[in-house]
Amino acid sequence: MMTGSRNLLWIVPLALLLGWPVYGPPLSRFLAPRGDFGKAGQVGEATKRFVMEEVLYLQEKGGKMDWRIRTSRLATDRTNSDLMEMTAVKGTFFRDGAENMQVSAASGLYDTKNEVLNLRSNVDLLTADGYTIRSEQLTYHENEKLITSRSPIRMTGKTLDIRGNGLDYNMETRAYKVAGRVQAVSW
């Protein structure tokens, strides 16, 4: 006959096995993860939200640098995660992989779905041709390589000062179109 506490150790696993119907279901409910996880791999709108400080945002197309922006704050819009809000924007636009223009603005909004960058408040654009364009608002249409403004603009160069009420600049052809009542001074 078996005597001693060491020989009675086999009773513990047997008691756990036989007692499972009693304590198993409440233990399983207690250990189950809480929350609604939905389908595996499914990304909800709330998971696309972010806020980042001191960001260097680079974008390439076809293996070539398209634009580079440094911003003090980058965050998704509260209502639409396809919109990214920027603060204190300094950037460079590229043409065929080479630096083409420098830009700075107090704020910006990038629409990732439509690939449109809107720059607002004290926008300065320095072109490869040596012109400085100032406006309160500029829009960069990424797919068309077009920069537009429907605000008053001032374009200055070495021997040129132009003022107007809008601008279209094609980065591919380097063609400028100043709209509205245009004032030009050349020396």
SULSUL-V475993 format. One record per residue. N is the residue number from 1. RES is the residue in one small letter. SS is DSSP state (2 for helix, 1 for strand, 0 for the rest). PSI is psi in whole degrees, -180 to 180 (* if undefined). Layout:
n=(N/N)
res=(RES/RES)
ss=(SS/SS)
psi=(PSI/PSI)
This chain:
n=(1/2/3/4/5/6/7/8/9/10/11/12/13/14/15/16/17/18/19/20/21/22/23/24/25/26/27/28/29/30/31/32/33/34/35/36/37/38/39/40/41/42/43/44/45/46/47/48/49/50/51/52/53/54/55/56/57/58/59/60/61/62/63/64/65/66/67/68/69/70/71/72/73/74/75/76/77/78/79/80/81/82/83/84/85/86/87/88/89/90/91/92/93/94/95/96/97/98/99/100/101/102/103/104/105/106/107/108/109/110/111/112/113/114/115/116/117/118/119/120/121/122/123/124/125/126/127/128/129/130/131/132/133/134/135/136/137/138/139/140/141/142/143/144/145/146/147/148/149/150/151/152/153/154/155/156/157/158/159/160/161/162/163/164/165/166/167/168/169/170/171/172/173/174/175/176/177/178/179/180/181/182/183/184/185/186/187)
res=(m/m/t/g/s/r/n/l/l/w/i/v/p/l/a/l/l/l/g/w/p/v/y/g/p/p/l/s/r/f/l/a/p/r/g/d/f/g/k/a/g/q/v/g/e/a/t/k/r/f/v/m/e/e/v/l/y/l/q/e/k/g/g/k/m/d/w/r/i/r/t/s/r/l/a/t/d/r/t/n/s/d/l/m/e/m/t/a/v/k/g/t/f/f/r/d/g/a/e/n/m/q/v/s/a/a/s/g/l/y/d/t/k/n/e/v/l/n/l/r/s/n/v/d/l/l/t/a/d/g/y/t/i/r/s/e/q/l/t/y/h/e/n/e/k/l/i/t/s/r/s/p/i/r/m/t/g/k/t/l/d/i/r/g/n/g/l/d/y/n/m/e/t/r/a/y/k/v/a/g/r/v/q/a/v/s/w)
ss=(0/0/0/0/0/2/2/2/0/2/2/2/2/2/2/2/2/2/2/2/2/2/2/2/2/2/2/2/2/2/2/0/0/0/0/0/0/0/0/0/0/0/0/0/2/2/2/2/0/0/1/1/1/1/1/1/1/1/1/1/1/0/0/1/1/1/1/1/1/1/1/1/1/1/1/1/0/0/0/0/0/0/1/1/1/1/1/1/1/1/1/1/1/1/1/0/0/1/1/1/1/1/1/1/1/1/1/1/1/1/1/0/0/0/0/1/1/1/1/1/1/1/1/1/1/1/0/0/0/0/0/1/1/1/1/1/1/1/1/1/1/0/0/0/0/1/1/1/1/0/0/0/1/1/1/1/0/0/0/1/1/1/1/1/0/0/1/1/1/1/0/0/0/0/1/1/1/1/0/0/0/0/1/1/1/1/0)
psi=(149/131/159/154/-28/-36/-13/5/-25/-15/-31/-52/-36/-40/-39/-42/-46/-25/-4/-44/-25/-50/-11/-55/-45/-35/-41/-43/-40/-38/-8/141/144/154/168/111/-9/-160/148/135/-3/129/122/166/-36/-28/-10/-2/140/161/129/147/146/75/140/110/118/142/131/150/125/32/1/145/131/-50/158/129/134/128/148/-23/132/125/148/152/148/-30/-21/113/-5/-11/129/123/138/150/140/72/131/125/173/130/143/153/119/38/-6/149/133/-42/151/141/147/149/159/-33/165/164/121/123/104/-27/-47/-5/56/130/118/123/137/154/109/54/127/130/123/114/166/-22/-5/9/145/127/127/138/170/-13/132/146/130/114/104/-46/-37/-8/50/134/127/157/139/13/164/138/158/123/121/148/-167/-43/28/140/114/137/142/-177/29/164/141/127/119/116/-26/-49/-10/37/131/144/110/132/173/-158/106/134/126/136/129/143/*)
